Amino acid sequence: MVEAEKEQIYNIPLRDAKRAPKWKRAKVAIKDIRKFLGKHMKSEDIKLDRGINEKVWERGSQKPPTMIRIRAMKFSDGQVQAELAGE
């Protein structure tokens, strides 16, 4: 397995998902997570763990969490893998 070059824990604010219509908020929150990680980890290739998706959709599409804590790892090939911090 390839070793991670960079590992970082981020608290990602998802308050901006409220700008979307109620039925699209969880979907927008996932896009915001990808955008945040792309900006801070400087990569386009981002893989989100299943746990992140389950956490965002836990209360349905209308009520995503306002903040999520994520552990992101960047590998030498430029790929970023993210998972929930603390798991």
Phi and psi restraints in degrees (range 20) as a CNS / XPLOR table:
assign (resid 1 and name C) (resid 2 and name N)
       (resid 2 and name CA) (resid 2 and name C) 1.0 -78.4 20.0 2
assign (resid 2 and name N) (resid 2 and name CA)
       (resid 2 and name C) (resid 3 and name N) 1.0 136.1 20.0 2
assign (resid 2 and name C) (resid 3 and name N)
       (resid 3 and name CA) (resid 3 and name C) 1.0 -78.3 20.0 2
assign (resid 3 and name N) (resid 3 and name CA)
       (resid 3 and name C) (resid 4 and name N) 1.0 145.0 20.0 2
assign (resid 3 and name C) (resid 4 and name N)
       (resid 4 and name CA) (resid 4 and name C) 1.0 -75.6 20.0 2
assign (resid 4 and name N) (resid 4 and name CA)
       (resid 4 and name C) (resid 5 and name N) 1.0 131.9 20.0 2
assign (resid 4 and name C) (resid 5 and name N)
       (resid 5 and name CA) (resid 5 and name C) 1.0 -72.6 20.0 2
assign (resid 5 and name N) (resid 5 and name CA)
       (resid 5 and name C) (resid 6 and name N) 1.0 -44.9 20.0 2
assign (resid 5 and name C) (resid 6 and name N)
       (resid 6 and name CA) (resid 6 and name C) 1.0 -135.6 20.0 2
assign (resid 6 and name N) (resid 6 and name CA)
       (resid 6 and name C) (resid 7 and name N) 1.0 134.8 20.0 2
assign (resid 6 and name C) (resid 7 and name N)
       (resid 7 and name CA) (resid 7 and name C) 1.0 -131.3 20.0 2
assign (resid 7 and name N) (resid 7 and name CA)
       (resid 7 and name C) (resid 8 and name N) 1.0 133.0 20.0 2
assign (resid 7 and name C) (resid 8 and name N)
       (resid 8 and name CA) (resid 8 and name C) 1.0 -146.2 20.0 2
assign (resid 8 and name N) (resid 8 and name CA)
       (resid 8 and name C) (resid 9 and name N) 1.0 146.3 20.0 2
assign (resid 8 and name C) (resid 9 and name N)
       (resid 9 and name CA) (resid 9 and name C) 1.0 -108.9 20.0 2
assign (resid 9 and name N) (resid 9 and name CA)
       (resid 9 and name C) (resid 10 and name N) 1.0 129.2 20.0 2
assign (resid 9 and name C) (resid 10 and name N)
       (resid 10 and name CA) (resid 10 and name C) 1.0 -122.4 20.0 2
assign (resid 10 and name N) (resid 10 and name CA)
       (resid 10 and name C) (resid 11 and name N) 1.0 142.5 20.0 2
assign (resid 10 and name C) (resid 11 and name N)
       (resid 11 and name CA) (resid 11 and name C) 1.0 -99.1 20.0 2
assign (resid 11 and name N) (resid 11 and name CA)
       (resid 11 and name C) (resid 12 and name N) 1.0 108.7 20.0 2
assign (resid 11 and name C) (resid 12 and name N)
       (resid 12 and name CA) (resid 12 and name C) 1.0 -98.8 20.0 2
assign (resid 12 and name N) (resid 12 and name CA)
       (resid 12 and name C) (resid 13 and name N) 1.0 119.4 20.0 2
assign (resid 12 and name C) (resid 13 and name N)
       (resid 13 and name CA) (resid 13 and name C) 1.0 -76.6 20.0 2
assign (resid 13 and name N) (resid 13 and name CA)
       (resid 13 and name C) (resid 14 and name N) 1.0 134.3 20.0 2
assign (resid 13 and name C) (resid 14 and name N)
       (resid 14 and name CA) (resid 14 and name C) 1.0 -117.0 20.0 2
assign (resid 14 and name N) (resid 14 and name CA)
       (resid 14 and name C) (resid 15 and name N) 1.0 18.6 20.0 2
assign (resid 14 and name C) (resid 15 and name N)
       (resid 15 and name CA) (resid 15 and name C) 1.0 -60.6 20.0 2
assign (resid 15 and name N) (resid 15 and name CA)
       (resid 15 and name C) (resid 16 and name N) 1.0 -30.1 20.0 2
assign (resid 15 and name C) (resid 16 and name N)
       (resid 16 and name CA) (resid 16 and name C) 1.0 -67.5 20.0 2
assign (resid 16 and name N) (resid 16 and name CA)
       (resid 16 and name C) (resid 17 and name N) 1.0 -12.4 20.0 2
assign (resid 16 and name C) (resid 17 and name N)
       (resid 17 and name CA) (resid 17 and name C) 1.0 -66.7 20.0 2
assign (resid 17 and name N) (resid 17 and name CA)
       (resid 17 and name C) (resid 18 and name N) 1.0 -17.6 20.0 2
assign (resid 17 and name C) (resid 18 and name N)
       (resid 18 and name CA) (resid 18 and name C) 1.0 -68.5 20.0 2
assign (resid 18 and name N) (resid 18 and name CA)
       (resid 18 and name C) (resid 19 and name N) 1.0 -14.6 20.0 2
assign (resid 18 and name C) (resid 19 and name N)
       (resid 19 and name CA) (resid 19 and name C) 1.0 -71.5 20.0 2
assign (resid 19 and name N) (resid 19 and name CA)
       (resid 19 and name C) (resid 20 and name N) 1.0 -18.8 20.0 2
assign (resid 19 and name C) (resid 20 and name N)
       (resid 20 and name CA) (resid 20 and name C) 1.0 -86.1 20.0 2
assign (resid 20 and name N) (resid 20 and name CA)
       (resid 20 and name C) (resid 21 and name N) 1.0 160.6 20.0 2
assign (resid 20 and name C) (resid 21 and name N)
       (resid 21 and name CA) (resid 21 and name C) 1.0 -59.4 20.0 2
assign (resid 21 and name N) (resid 21 and name CA)
       (resid 21 and name C) (resid 22 and name N) 1.0 154.4 20.0 2
assign (resid 21 and name C) (resid 22 and name N)
       (resid 22 and name CA) (resid 22 and name C) 1.0 -52.1 20.0 2
assign (resid 22 and name N) (resid 22 and name CA)
       (resid 22 and name C) (resid 23 and name N) 1.0 -43.4 20.0 2
assign (resid 22 and name C) (resid 23 and name N)
       (resid 23 and name CA) (resid 23 and name C) 1.0 -75.6 20.0 2
assign (resid 23 and name N) (resid 23 and name CA)
       (resid 23 and name C) (resid 24 and name N) 1.0 -5.8 20.0 2
assign (resid 23 and name C) (resid 24 and name N)
       (resid 24 and name CA) (resid 24 and name C) 1.0 -112.4 20.0 2
assign (resid 24 and name N) (resid 24 and name CA)
       (resid 24 and name C) (resid 25 and name N) 1.0 3.4 20.0 2
assign (resid 24 and name C) (resid 25 and name N)
       (resid 25 and name CA) (resid 25 and name C) 1.0 -64.7 20.0 2
assign (resid 25 and name N) (resid 25 and name CA)
       (resid 25 and name C) (resid 26 and name N) 1.0 -40.7 20.0 2
assign (resid 25 and name C) (resid 26 and name N)
       (resid 26 and name CA) (resid 26 and name C) 1.0 -66.9 20.0 2
assign (resid 26 and name N) (resid 26 and name CA)
       (resid 26 and name C) (resid 27 and name N) 1.0 -38.7 20.0 2
assign (resid 26 and name C) (resid 27 and name N)
       (resid 27 and name CA) (resid 27 and name C) 1.0 -63.3 20.0 2
assign (resid 27 and name N) (resid 27 and name CA)
       (resid 27 and name C) (resid 28 and name N) 1.0 -42.4 20.0 2
assign (resid 27 and name C) (resid 28 and name N)
       (resid 28 and name CA) (resid 28 and name C) 1.0 -66.7 20.0 2
assign (resid 28 and name N) (resid 28 and name CA)
       (resid 28 and name C) (resid 29 and name N) 1.0 -36.5 20.0 2
assign (resid 28 and name C) (resid 29 and name N)
       (resid 29 and name CA) (resid 29 and name C) 1.0 -62.8 20.0 2
assign (resid 29 and name N) (resid 29 and name CA)
       (resid 29 and name C) (resid 30 and name N) 1.0 -41.1 20.0 2
assign (resid 29 and name C) (resid 30 and name N)
       (resid 30 and name CA) (resid 30 and name C) 1.0 -62.3 20.0 2
assign (resid 30 and name N) (resid 30 and name CA)
       (resid 30 and name C) (resid 31 and name N) 1.0 -42.2 20.0 2
assign (resid 30 and name C) (resid 31 and name N)
       (resid 31 and name CA) (resid 31 and name C) 1.0 -63.7 20.0 2
assign (resid 31 and name N) (resid 31 and name CA)
       (resid 31 and name C) (resid 32 and name N) 1.0 -38.1 20.0 2
assign (resid 31 and name C) (resid 32 and name N)
       (resid 32 and name CA) (resid 32 and name C) 1.0 -65.8 20.0 2
assign (resid 32 and name N) (resid 32 and name CA)
       (resid 32 and name C) (resid 33 and name N) 1.0 -37.1 20.0 2
assign (resid 32 and name C) (resid 33 and name N)
       (resid 33 and name CA) (resid 33 and name C) 1.0 -62.9 20.0 2
assign (resid 33 and name N) (resid 33 and name CA)
       (resid 33 and name C) (resid 34 and name N) 1.0 -47.0 20.0 2
assign (resid 33 and name C) (resid 34 and name N)
       (resid 34 and name CA) (resid 34 and name C) 1.0 -61.0 20.0 2
assign (resid 34 and name N) (resid 34 and name CA)
       (resid 34 and name C) (resid 35 and name N) 1.0 -42.5 20.0 2
assign (resid 34 and name C) (resid 35 and name N)
       (resid 35 and name CA) (resid 35 and name C) 1.0 -63.8 20.0 2
assign (resid 35 and name N) (resid 35 and name CA)
       (resid 35 and name C) (resid 36 and name N) 1.0 -45.0 20.0 2
assign (resid 35 and name C) (resid 36 and name N)
       (resid 36 and name CA) (resid 36 and name C) 1.0 -60.3 20.0 2
assign (resid 36 and name N) (resid 36 and name CA)
       (resid 36 and name C) (resid 37 and name N) 1.0 -48.5 20.0 2
assign (resid 36 and name C) (resid 37 and name N)
       (resid 37 and name CA) (resid 37 and name C) 1.0 -66.6 20.0 2
assign (resid 37 and name N) (resid 37 and name CA)
       (resid 37 and name C) (resid 38 and name N) 1.0 -36.7 20.0 2
assign (resid 37 and name C) (resid 38 and name N)
       (resid 38 and name CA) (resid 38 and name C) 1.0 -62.4 20.0 2
assign (resid 38 and name N) (resid 38 and name CA)
       (resid 38 and name C) (resid 39 and name N) 1.0 -39.6 20.0 2
assign (resid 38 and name C) (resid 39 and name N)
       (resid 39 and name CA) (resid 39 and name C) 1.0 -71.2 20.0 2
assign (resid 39 and name N) (resid 39 and name CA)
       (resid 39 and name C) (resid 40 and name N) 1.0 -44.8 20.0 2
assign (resid 39 and name C) (resid 40 and name N)
       (resid 40 and name CA) (resid 40 and name C) 1.0 -83.9 20.0 2
assign (resid 40 and name N) (resid 40 and name CA)
       (resid 40 and name C) (resid 41 and name N) 1.0 -28.7 20.0 2
assign (resid 40 and name C) (resid 41 and name N)
       (resid 41 and name CA) (resid 41 and name C) 1.0 -99.0 20.0 2
assign (resid 41 and name N) (resid 41 and name CA)
       (resid 41 and name C) (resid 42 and name N) 1.0 -4.2 20.0 2
assign (resid 41 and name C) (resid 42 and name N)
       (resid 42 and name CA) (resid 42 and name C) 1.0 55.1 20.0 2
assign (resid 42 and name N) (resid 42 and name CA)
       (resid 42 and name C) (resid 43 and name N) 1.0 57.6 20.0 2
assign (resid 42 and name C) (resid 43 and name N)
       (resid 43 and name CA) (resid 43 and name C) 1.0 -151.3 20.0 2
assign (resid 43 and name N) (resid 43 and name CA)
       (resid 43 and name C) (resid 44 and name N) 1.0 152.1 20.0 2
assign (resid 43 and name C) (resid 44 and name N)
       (resid 44 and name CA) (resid 44 and name C) 1.0 -98.5 20.0 2
assign (resid 44 and name N) (resid 44 and name CA)
       (resid 44 and name C) (resid 45 and name N) 1.0 -23.9 20.0 2
assign (resid 44 and name C) (resid 45 and name N)
       (resid 45 and name CA) (resid 45 and name C) 1.0 -92.1 20.0 2
assign (resid 45 and name N) (resid 45 and name CA)
       (resid 45 and name C) (resid 46 and name N) 1.0 97.2 20.0 2
assign (resid 45 and name C) (resid 46 and name N)
       (resid 46 and name CA) (resid 46 and name C) 1.0 -122.0 20.0 2
assign (resid 46 and name N) (resid 46 and name CA)
       (resid 46 and name C) (resid 47 and name N) 1.0 125.4 20.0 2
assign (resid 46 and name C) (resid 47 and name N)
       (resid 47 and name CA) (resid 47 and name C) 1.0 -113.0 20.0 2
assign (resid 47 and name N) (resid 47 and name CA)
       (resid 47 and name C) (resid 48 and name N) 1.0 122.6 20.0 2
assign (resid 47 and name C) (resid 48 and name N)
       (resid 48 and name CA) (resid 48 and name C) 1.0 -99.2 20.0 2
assign (resid 48 and name N) (resid 48 and name CA)
       (resid 48 and name C) (resid 49 and name N) 1.0 139.0 20.0 2
assign (resid 48 and name C) (resid 49 and name N)
       (resid 49 and name CA) (resid 49 and name C) 1.0 -70.3 20.0 2
assign (resid 49 and name N) (resid 49 and name CA)
       (resid 49 and name C) (resid 50 and name N) 1.0 154.8 20.0 2
assign (resid 49 and name C) (resid 50 and name N)
       (resid 50 and name CA) (resid 50 and name C) 1.0 -60.8 20.0 2
assign (resid 50 and name N) (resid 50 and name CA)
       (resid 50 and name C) (resid 51 and name N) 1.0 -33.5 20.0 2
assign (resid 50 and name C) (resid 51 and name N)
       (resid 51 and name CA) (resid 51 and name C) 1.0 -62.2 20.0 2
assign (resid 51 and name N) (resid 51 and name CA)
       (resid 51 and name C) (resid 52 and name N) 1.0 -34.5 20.0 2
assign (resid 51 and name C) (resid 52 and name N)
       (resid 52 and name CA) (resid 52 and name C) 1.0 -64.5 20.0 2
assign (resid 52 and name N) (resid 52 and name CA)
       (resid 52 and name C) (resid 53 and name N) 1.0 -46.9 20.0 2
assign (resid 52 and name C) (resid 53 and name N)
       (resid 53 and name CA) (resid 53 and name C) 1.0 -60.4 20.0 2
assign (resid 53 and name N) (resid 53 and name CA)
       (resid 53 and name C) (resid 54 and name N) 1.0 -43.8 20.0 2
assign (resid 53 and name C) (resid 54 and name N)
       (resid 54 and name CA) (resid 54 and name C) 1.0 -65.0 20.0 2
assign (resid 54 and name N) (resid 54 and name CA)
       (resid 54 and name C) (resid 55 and name N) 1.0 -38.3 20.0 2
assign (resid 54 and name C) (resid 55 and name N)
       (resid 55 and name CA) (resid 55 and name C) 1.0 -65.7 20.0 2
assign (resid 55 and name N) (resid 55 and name CA)
       (resid 55 and name C) (resid 56 and name N) 1.0 -42.4 20.0 2
assign (resid 55 and name C) (resid 56 and name N)
       (resid 56 and name CA) (resid 56 and name C) 1.0 -67.7 20.0 2
assign (resid 56 and name N) (resid 56 and name CA)
       (resid 56 and name C) (resid 57 and name N) 1.0 -39.7 20.0 2
assign (resid 56 and name C) (resid 57 and name N)
       (resid 57 and name CA) (resid 57 and name C) 1.0 -90.5 20.0 2
assign (resid 57 and name N) (resid 57 and name CA)
       (resid 57 and name C) (resid 58 and name N) 1.0 3.3 20.0 2
assign (resid 57 and name C) (resid 58 and name N)
       (resid 58 and name CA) (resid 58 and name C) 1.0 -53.4 20.0 2
assign (resid 58 and name N) (resid 58 and name CA)
       (resid 58 and name C) (resid 59 and name N) 1.0 -43.3 20.0 2
assign (resid 58 and name C) (resid 59 and name N)
       (resid 59 and name CA) (resid 59 and name C) 1.0 -101.8 20.0 2
assign (resid 59 and name N) (resid 59 and name CA)
       (resid 59 and name C) (resid 60 and name N) 1.0 16.8 20.0 2
assign (resid 59 and name C) (resid 60 and name N)
       (resid 60 and name CA) (resid 60 and name C) 1.0 97.2 20.0 2
assign (resid 60 and name N) (resid 60 and name CA)
       (resid 60 and name C) (resid 61 and name N) 1.0 177.7 20.0 2
assign (resid 60 and name C) (resid 61 and name N)
       (resid 61 and name CA) (resid 61 and name C) 1.0 -75.5 20.0 2
assign (resid 61 and name N) (resid 61 and name CA)
       (resid 61 and name C) (resid 62 and name N) 1.0 -20.4 20.0 2
assign (resid 61 and name C) (resid 62 and name N)
       (resid 62 and name CA) (resid 62 and name C) 1.0 -87.5 20.0 2
assign (resid 62 and name N) (resid 62 and name CA)
       (resid 62 and name C) (resid 63 and name N) 1.0 -18.9 20.0 2
assign (resid 62 and name C) (resid 63 and name N)
       (resid 63 and name CA) (resid 63 and name C) 1.0 -130.5 20.0 2
assign (resid 63 and name N) (resid 63 and name CA)
       (resid 63 and name C) (resid 64 and name N) 1.0 68.3 20.0 2
assign (resid 63 and name C) (resid 64 and name N)
       (resid 64 and name CA) (resid 64 and name C) 1.0 -70.5 20.0 2
assign (resid 64 and name N) (resid 64 and name CA)
       (resid 64 and name C) (resid 65 and name N) 1.0 160.1 20.0 2
assign (resid 64 and name C) (resid 65 and name N)
       (resid 65 and name CA) (resid 65 and name C) 1.0 -65.2 20.0 2
assign (resid 65 and name N) (resid 65 and name CA)
       (resid 65 and name C) (resid 66 and name N) 1.0 155.1 20.0 2
assign (resid 65 and name C) (resid 66 and name N)
       (resid 66 and name CA) (resid 66 and name C) 1.0 -82.1 20.0 2
assign (resid 66 and name N) (resid 66 and name CA)
       (resid 66 and name C) (resid 67 and name N) 1.0 -17.3 20.0 2
assign (resid 66 and name C) (resid 67 and name N)
       (resid 67 and name CA) (resid 67 and name C) 1.0 -152.1 20.0 2
assign (resid 67 and name N) (resid 67 and name CA)
       (resid 67 and name C) (resid 68 and name N) 1.0 148.7 20.0 2
assign (resid 67 and name C) (resid 68 and name N)
       (resid 68 and name CA) (resid 68 and name C) 1.0 -139.7 20.0 2
assign (resid 68 and name N) (resid 68 and name CA)
       (resid 68 and name C) (resid 69 and name N) 1.0 141.5 20.0 2
assign (resid 68 and name C) (resid 69 and name N)
       (resid 69 and name CA) (resid 69 and name C) 1.0 -103.1 20.0 2
assign (resid 69 and name N) (resid 69 and name CA)
       (resid 69 and name C) (resid 70 and name N) 1.0 121.6 20.0 2
assign (resid 69 and name C) (resid 70 and name N)
       (resid 70 and name CA) (resid 70 and name C) 1.0 -128.5 20.0 2
assign (resid 70 and name N) (resid 70 and name CA)
       (resid 70 and name C) (resid 71 and name N) 1.0 140.8 20.0 2
assign (resid 70 and name C) (resid 71 and name N)
       (resid 71 and name CA) (resid 71 and name C) 1.0 -103.5 20.0 2
assign (resid 71 and name N) (resid 71 and name CA)
       (resid 71 and name C) (resid 72 and name N) 1.0 117.6 20.0 2
assign (resid 71 and name C) (resid 72 and name N)
       (resid 72 and name CA) (resid 72 and name C) 1.0 -112.3 20.0 2
assign (resid 72 and name N) (resid 72 and name CA)
       (resid 72 and name C) (resid 73 and name N) 1.0 138.3 20.0 2
assign (resid 72 and name C) (resid 73 and name N)
       (resid 73 and name CA) (resid 73 and name C) 1.0 -125.7 20.0 2
assign (resid 73 and name N) (resid 73 and name CA)
       (resid 73 and name C) (resid 74 and name N) 1.0 128.6 20.0 2
assign (resid 73 and name C) (resid 74 and name N)
       (resid 74 and name CA) (resid 74 and name C) 1.0 -106.9 20.0 2
assign (resid 74 and name N) (resid 74 and name CA)
       (resid 74 and name C) (resid 75 and name N) 1.0 131.4 20.0 2
assign (resid 74 and name C) (resid 75 and name N)
       (resid 75 and name CA) (resid 75 and name C) 1.0 -101.6 20.0 2
assign (resid 75 and name N) (resid 75 and name CA)
       (resid 75 and name C) (resid 76 and name N) 1.0 167.9 20.0 2
assign (resid 75 and name C) (resid 76 and name N)
       (resid 76 and name CA) (resid 76 and name C) 1.0 -63.4 20.0 2
assign (resid 76 and name N) (resid 76 and name CA)
       (resid 76 and name C) (resid 77 and name N) 1.0 -24.8 20.0 2
assign (resid 76 and name C) (resid 77 and name N)
       (resid 77 and name CA) (resid 77 and name C) 1.0 -83.8 20.0 2
assign (resid 77 and name N) (resid 77 and name CA)
       (resid 77 and name C) (resid 78 and name N) 1.0 2.1 20.0 2
assign (resid 77 and name C) (resid 78 and name N)
       (resid 78 and name CA) (resid 78 and name C) 1.0 95.1 20.0 2
assign (resid 78 and name N) (resid 78 and name CA)
       (resid 78 and name C) (resid 79 and name N) 1.0 -5.5 20.0 2
assign (resid 78 and name C) (resid 79 and name N)
       (resid 79 and name CA) (resid 79 and name C) 1.0 -77.9 20.0 2
assign (resid 79 and name N) (resid 79 and name CA)
       (resid 79 and name C) (resid 80 and name N) 1.0 140.1 20.0 2
assign (resid 79 and name C) (resid 80 and name N)
       (resid 80 and name CA) (resid 80 and name C) 1.0 -113.5 20.0 2
assign (resid 80 and name N) (resid 80 and name CA)
       (resid 80 and name C) (resid 81 and name N) 1.0 126.8 20.0 2
assign (resid 80 and name C) (resid 81 and name N)
       (resid 81 and name CA) (resid 81 and name C) 1.0 -114.1 20.0 2
assign (resid 81 and name N) (resid 81 and name CA)
       (resid 81 and name C) (resid 82 and name N) 1.0 133.1 20.0 2
assign (resid 81 and name C) (resid 82 and name N)
       (resid 82 and name CA) (resid 82 and name C) 1.0 -123.2 20.0 2
assign (resid 82 and name N) (resid 82 and name CA)
       (resid 82 and name C) (resid 83 and name N) 1.0 142.9 20.0 2
assign (resid 82 and name C) (resid 83 and name N)
       (resid 83 and name CA) (resid 83 and name C) 1.0 -143.4 20.0 2
assign (resid 83 and name N) (resid 83 and name CA)
       (resid 83 and name C) (resid 84 and name N) 1.0 165.3 20.0 2
assign (resid 83 and name C) (resid 84 and name N)
       (resid 84 and name CA) (resid 84 and name C) 1.0 -65.2 20.0 2
assign (resid 84 and name N) (resid 84 and name CA)
       (resid 84 and name C) (resid 85 and name N) 1.0 136.4 20.0 2
assign (resid 84 and name C) (resid 85 and name N)
       (resid 85 and name CA) (resid 85 and name C) 1.0 -73.7 20.0 2
assign (resid 85 and name N) (resid 85 and name CA)
       (resid 85 and name C) (resid 86 and name N) 1.0 139.6 20.0 2
assign (resid 85 and name C) (resid 86 and name N)
       (resid 86 and name CA) (resid 86 and name C) 1.0 92.6 20.0 2
assign (resid 86 and name N) (resid 86 and name CA)
       (resid 86 and name C) (resid 87 and name N) 1.0 4.2 20.0 2
